[in-house]
Amino acid sequence: MPAYGMAMGRGVEGPRSTVMHSACGCCGTGRLGRRQLFGIAAGAAGVVAMQSHLAHAASGDYEAMVLACIDPRMQAPVFDYLKKRGLMGQYSQFTIAGAAIGVVAPKFAAWHQTFWDNLAVSSELHQIKRVIAIDHRDCGAAKLAYGEASVATPEHETATHRKALAEFRRAVASRHPALAVETGLMALDGSIIMFA
């Protein structure tokens, strides 16, 4: 019968064709050799070094926190927009239904504090300089929050998002006055208009 899982050709066939490794203290009776002990020590050192690197990488000096919508259609356009701006590896991201609408609309009041808590953590850990909020057209959360009429025409839709994004800017300014705020409305094709 074939012996599966033999380590370095030193397996010992046990009951029911299972393999017991003579060089492994957990499943055999043998002792660990110098090579195995060295391997374990090197692995442990690697884990410690990686944890140190990850702890250092969690804090730093980054550009922004990006607020975007959960809509699957918008993931690639938002990513492409941020890439074109040279922000890869320079932002944290918070994704919530409606983007800024999810943070300011009374319909979603239960979500608001979660965003503000995350922004505070990103500001503290990442020393971000700004918040970039990207709402998008054809947003189901906008319709749920403000009603069908609020997005019935492109003009109404733009006005609805402009108002929500202005409210978002004021809220950030009152909680984090040192942060700059950029707000925009993105079309499904990735084109974007920015609001001051």
Residue pairs with C-beta under 8 A, 6 or more apart in sequence:
1 13
1 17
2 17
3 11
3 13
3 17
3 19
4 17
4 19
5 11
5 19
6 19
6 21
7 21
7 23
7 24
8 23
10 21
10 22
10 23
11 19
11 20
11 21
11 22
12 19
12 20
12 21
12 22
12 28
13 19
13 20
14 20
20 27
20 28
21 27
21 28
21 30
22 28
22 29
22 30
23 30
23 31
23 32
23 33
23 36
24 30
24 32
24 36
25 31
25 32
32 40
58 125
59 125
59 126
59 127
60 125
60 126
60 127
61 126
61 127
62 90
62 91
62 92
62 126
62 127
62 128
63 87
63 90
63 91
63 128
63 129
63 130
64 87
64 90
64 91
64 92
64 128
64 129
64 130
64 131
64 132
65 91
65 92
65 93
65 94
65 118
65 119
65 122
65 123
65 126
65 128
65 130
65 131
65 132
66 78
66 82
66 87
66 91
66 92
66 93
66 94
66 131
66 132
66 133
66 134
67 93
67 94
67 95
67 96
67 99
67 100
67 103
67 115
67 131
67 132
67 133
67 134
67 168
68 74
68 78
68 93
68 94
68 95
68 99
68 134
69 95
69 96
69 97
69 98
69 99
69 102
69 134
69 135
69 136
69 139
69 141
70 95
70 96
70 97
71 97
71 136
71 139
71 140
73 188
74 134
74 136
74 186
74 188
76 190
77 136
77 186
77 188
77 189
77 190
78 134
78 186
80 190
81 134
81 186
81 190
81 192
82 88
82 91
82 132
91 128
91 132
92 122
92 126
92 128
94 115
94 118
94 119
94 122
96 102
96 103
96 111
96 114
96 115
97 108
97 140
97 141
98 105
98 108
98 135
98 139
98 141
98 142
98 144
98 145
98 164
99 133
99 134
99 135
99 136
99 139
100 133
100 135
100 161
100 164
100 165
100 167
100 168
100 183
101 108
101 135
101 139
101 141
101 142
101 145
101 146
101 161
101 164
102 108
102 111
102 115
102 141
103 111
103 112
103 115
103 116
103 133
103 168
103 171
104 112
104 164
104 167
104 168
104 171
105 141
105 145
105 146
105 164
106 145
107 144
107 145
107 146
108 141
108 145
116 175
119 131
119 172
119 175
119 176
120 175
120 176
122 128
123 176
123 179
128 179
129 179
129 180
130 179
130 180
130 181
130 182
131 172
131 176
131 179
131 180
131 181
131 182
132 182
132 183
132 184
133 165
133 168
133 169
133 181
133 182
133 183
133 184
134 183
134 184
134 185
134 186
134 192
135 142
135 161
135 164
135 165
135 183
135 184
135 185
135 186
136 185
136 186
136 187
136 188
137 154
137 157
137 185
137 186
137 187
137 188
138 151
138 188
139 151
139 161
142 150
142 151
142 157
142 160
142 161
142 164
143 150
143 151
145 164
146 160
149 156
150 156
150 157
150 160
151 157
151 160
158 185
158 193
161 185
162 185
162 195
165 183
165 184
165 185
165 195
166 183
166 195
168 181
168 183
169 181
169 183
172 179
172 181
173 179
173 181
182 194
183 194
183 195
184 192
184 193
184 194
184 195
185 192
185 193
185 195
186 192
